[in-house]
Amino acid sequence: MAANTKTSRKVARYAVPVAVAGVAAATVAMVPAFANAGGPDLPKVTAQQLIEKVAASDVQELSGTAKISTDLGLPKLATGLLGGGGLAGGSANPEDKVAQLASGTHTFRVAADGPDRQKLTFLDGKDEYSLIHNGDDVWGYDSKSNEVFHEKADQPGKDGGKDAGKEHKTGDRLAASPQQLAEDLLKAAGPTTDVSVGDTAQVAGRDAYQLVLKPKQSGSTISSVQIAVDAKNGVPLRVQVLSTQGGKPILDAGFSKVDFAKPSADTFKFTAPKGAKVTEGAAESARGDKEFKALESFPGLDGLIGGANGKGDVKVLGEGWATIARIDSGPGQGLKDLENDKNAPKQAKQFLDSLGDKVSGKFGEGRVLSTRVVNALITDDGKVYVGAVTKDALVKAADANK
């Protein structure tokens, strides 16, 4: 069954950020290794023991300040589209705000009191954006525009009803926290990654071990993922994703201050300020759907965007860190069709211009959209090869699966 439109739009917007935590994480093999004396003097542990410590952590109450820096190397246009500021413009919608984490540096306060109460407050300059989950309600408030977003949180179904087993969608939106990023990486663990324990460290004034994840396979754009784990309670305090190209981390998310005491109940209370424009979730979603479809409906773009939405023929090639998705959008959906379409919108032409170098091989011809993490080969005949792998790996895959 095809995904609903709202979910499809979210998938496409989060395509690059999710690839960092999902495709790059791949799968992990437990390789016994011991902590070095690079930081605090802590008892020696194996990687297996440290992962078990993270899994056994039952900390559900915390507050603090964190910073996330992301350098995916996105083209300017793609940063706008995937970063939440291109299609829909500024809004209080949490999907738009969290998507902006695809680029730049952001500081935020975080508070949590179990699965039903969490709060993130982004502190970018003098303006603030707050995302609050309190029981049945999800609120987003943008101080600059004085706009409020509100919707009911998805609750697990009761008495075995049709909604049984559903998870809070708020969980997806709070995935910016270092703790959630680390846990998502470890959940995707399996046999294509080596894991060791690196130097000990201090993060937010707390002693920590560091898990180091490295791909066994060649061709990945990720050299390693480093997760700092609180030595006392097992809570991940910082996540760093490093590129094979070197330079600053692709992703660096960590606490600068953290307190594991129970936050005050008032922390999660929210009342819309006087004069604020309040938008209910369904209305905001309908507006975004209309704008997103303006691009999705055109040849060439439908192959890339529509493929992420569940349209077209999708085949997964390889596994782990070397995973590549091949999307075949069918006849009339290639780059040549877009280039020759005189009725294509300005945004579509800009997207085409933002693509990288032309490449050729046994598969034919195409262009490569390059970032520091996810690369995509878009062929002239309407196929898309995408993954957290190098350009050469994409061309090789296209030649072998033409």
N, C-alpha and C positions, 0 to 999 in steps of 0.2 A: 504494500500500500504506500502511495506517495506521501512524503512528509507534508504537514500543513505549511501554509505560506509563511506564518510567523517563524516557525522553526527553521524553514529554509533560509529566510533572511538572516537569522542569527548564525546559522552554519557558515554562510558565505562571509559574513562580517568577521567571524572569529577564526577564519581559515588559517591565517598565518600565526596568530598567537597560540592557537590550540596545537599547531604543529610542533611548537617548541616543547610543550609539556607532554604531548602524546606521541607523535612520530619519533621525535628525538629521544624520548625516554626509552622506547622500544622494550627490550626484555633483558633480565639480569641474572647472571650466574653468581653464586656466592663463592668468592675467592678469599680464603682466610688471609688476613693481613693485620698488622698491628699498628696502633697509633705511635707516631714519632713524638719526640720531645720538643716540637716546634712552638708550643704554647704552654698552657697550664699542665702541670704534672698530674696526669689522670691514670687510673688503673687501665691496663691493657685490655682491649676487647677485639673480637673478630668482627668482620663485616656482618656475618650472620647474627651475632649477638646484638649488634647495634640496630640492625633492621628490626629485630624482635623487640628491642626496647621502644622503637618508634611505634610499632604496631600495638604494644601493650599500654602506651600512654593513654590515660583517661582524663587528661586536662581538657575541660570544657569552659573554663572561666579564665579570661585574661583581658588585659587592656594595655595599650602602649602606642608607640609611634613607629612607623615603618616607612621605608623608601623603596621604590621600584624604578630601576633604570632599564630601558629597553632600547637596543640598537640592532634592529633587524636588517638595516640597510635597504629599506623599502624605497621604491621610486616615489617621487613627490606626489603624483596622482594617487598611487595605491595607498599611500599613507593617509590621504584624505578619505578615500573610500572605506578602507578597513579600519581606520582610526575613529570612525564615528562622526567626523565633521564634514564629510563630503556630500552625501545624498540627503540626509535628513536635516542637516544644519544643527544649530545648538538647541538643546532641549533638556528637560529634567529626566528623560527616560534613562533608566539604569543601563540598558543595553548600549546606548550611545556613549555613556561616560566610561564604562568599563572597557569598551572597545578602544578607547583612546590610549589605553596602556600599551598599545602596539608600538608606540614610539615615545621618546623623550624620558624625562625624569619626573616622577611624581612622589610627593610626600603625603602620607595620610595617617590619621589616627584610627585605631582599630579597637573594638571592644566586642566581647562575646560572653554570653551567659547561656550555655547549652544550645541545643539545635533550634530553639524557637526565638532567640534574641541575639541579633548581631548588628553591628553598626560600623560603617566605614565613612570617614570624613576626609575628603581630598582637600589638601591645603596647597593649591597652586596660586601663588601670589596672594593678593588681598581677598580674592574670592574663594568661597568654599562650596563644595558639593557634598551633601550627606546622603548616604544610602542606608536606610533603617529597615530591619526586619523585626517586627514585634508581634509575635503570635500569628494572627490571621492576616496581618497587614504588612505590605511592603510600600515604603515611601522613598521617593527621591526628591531632593530639594536643591535647586541651583540658586545660590544667593545673587549672582550677577543678573540673571534674568527675572528673578523672583517668581520662578515657575516651580510647580509641585507636580510630581507624578505619583499616582496611587493605583494599586491593584491588590487583589486578595491573593495571598500566598497559596500555592498549590499544597493541599494537605493530603496525606495518605488516606485512602478510602477506608471507611469504617464498615464493620460487619461484613467484610468480603465483597463490598460493592464494586461497581465497575471501575472505580478509581483506585482500588486497592493496589498497593505497591508503588504508587507514584511518589516521586521525591519532590522536595521543595525546590522549585526553580531558583529560589534565592541562593541556593548552594552554588549554582553556576556563576551567579553574579558576584559572589564573595570569594571567587577563586583567586583573587589578586593577593591574598594574604600569603606570606612565606610558608606558613604551616600547611595550607591547602595545596600550594604548588608542589611542595615536597611530597606530600602524601599521594598526590596524583601521579607523580613520577614513579614512586615505589610500587604503586598498584599495578603499573604496566610492566613490572619486572619479569625477566625470564632469561633464557640461555644465550642471547647474543651480546651480552654486556659483561665485562669484568667489573667487579666491585671490590674496592679495597678501603682501608681506613687510612686517611691522610694525617697531616699534622693536626694537633689539637689547636684550639683557637678560643678567643673571647669574643662573644657577640652580645651586644647590649649589656655588657658588664657581667655576663654569665659564662661559665666554663662550658666548652662544647667540643665534641668529637666532630670529625668531618668524614662523611662518606664520599668516595670518589667513584663515579660511574664512567667507564670508558667503553666505546664500541669495539667489538672484536673485528667487525667487518670494515673493509675499505670503502671509500666513496662517500662517507658521511660528511656533512658540513659541521658536525659537532665533534669537538675533540674530547670534551669531558663535561660532566655535571657534578658540581660539588654541593653537598648538603650539610650544613652545620646543624648538629643535633645537641640539644641541651643535655649535658651530662647527668643532671639530676632527675629530670622528669621526662626525657625523651621527646620533647616538643621540637620540631624543626624550627630553627631561628633564622636561617638564611639559605637561599638557593642561588647558585651562580651557574650559568650555562656558558661555556667557553667555545669559541670558534676555532676551526682548523686554520683559519686565516690569521689567527693571532689578534692582537689589539685588545680593546676593552671587552668585557663580557657582553655576550648577546643579551643576556638577562641577568640582572643582579637585584634580587629582592630580599630584604632582610629587616629585622627589627633594629632600631637604634635605642629604644627603651621598651621594656616589657615588664609587666607586673601580673602575677598569677592569682591575685586576689579577686573576689567576686565584685564586678562593677555594680554601681548603684542602679536601682531599678529606673530611676529618672533618666539615666543615660539613653534608654531606648524609647522614651516617650516623645511623640511628635505631634504638633498641632500646626496646621498650615498658617503662615503669617497673614495678617490682614492685608487684603489687596492682591494676594498671590493668585496667579492663574493655576487652577487645579485641573489636570488632565487624567482621566481614567485610562487604564491600560489598554482596553479594547480600542478606544478612539485613536490613541497614539500609534498602535500597531497598524491600524488601517491606513494612516497617513504615510508611515514608513513603507508599507507594502507597495503603495502606488508609486512612490519615488524609486524604489528599488527595481520595479518592473520596467521602468523607463529604459534601463540599461539591459536588463536580463533578456528582453524580447528581441534583441538584434543579433544577427549572425556573428559568429566568432566569439562574441562576449557570452552568448548562451552556452557555448561549449565549455568555457571556463567557469562562469558563475552557475549556469544551470547544472553542470556536472556535479558541483558541490551540493546542489539541492536535491540530488537523487534522480535527475533526468539523465538520459543518455545511457550508454553501455559502459559500466565501470568495471575494470578488472584490476586486481591487486597483484603486483609483481614483486617478488622477493619477500623478505621478512626483516623484522627488527629495524636496526638503524638504516638499512638499505632498502626499506620499503618504498615502492613507487606505485602511484595510482595512475592507470591509463584510462582516460575518459574519451570515448568515441561519441561525438555529438551527432554524427551522421552527415549525409550529403547536404551541401548548402550552408554549412556552419563553420567553414574554415576562415583563415585570415584573408585569403584572396577574395572571399565573398564580402568580407567587411570592407576591404580596400576598394572594391568595385561598387559598393552600395552608396549611391549618391544621396540617399535619404537617411543614411546613418546619422545619429545625433552627434553633436559636438563632443560630448563626453566619450563616446565610443571612439572617435578619431583620436582624442587625447590619449585614451588608453592604449591604442595601437602605437602611437608615437612614443609612449613611455617604455615600450618593450625594448629588450636589449638587442644584442648582435644577431644577425641572421646566421643560421647554421644549416648544414646539409649532410646527408649520409645516405645509406641504403634506403632509409625511410622516405627520402625526398627532401623537402626544404621546410624551414620553419624559423621561429624566433624563440629566444630564451629570455624569460623574465627572471632576473637574478636578484637575490637578496643574500644576506649573510647566513640565512638558515634554509628557507624553502626556495627551491628553484623550480621553474615550470617551463617545459618545452612545448610550444604551441605550434603544431604543424599546419602547413597550408591546406591540407585536406581535412582539417577538422578534428584532429586528435590532440589530446593534452596529456603530457606525462609530467607528474608533479610529485615532489618528495623532498625531504631534508637531505638531499644528496647533491653532488657536484654536477656541473654542466656535462662533463664527460660521461658521468654515470647515466644521465638522462639520454644522451645521444646513443650510448651503447644499448640501453634498454629499448629505445625506439627502433634501432636497427634489428634487434633480435625479435621484436614483436610487431613488425610492420604489417 
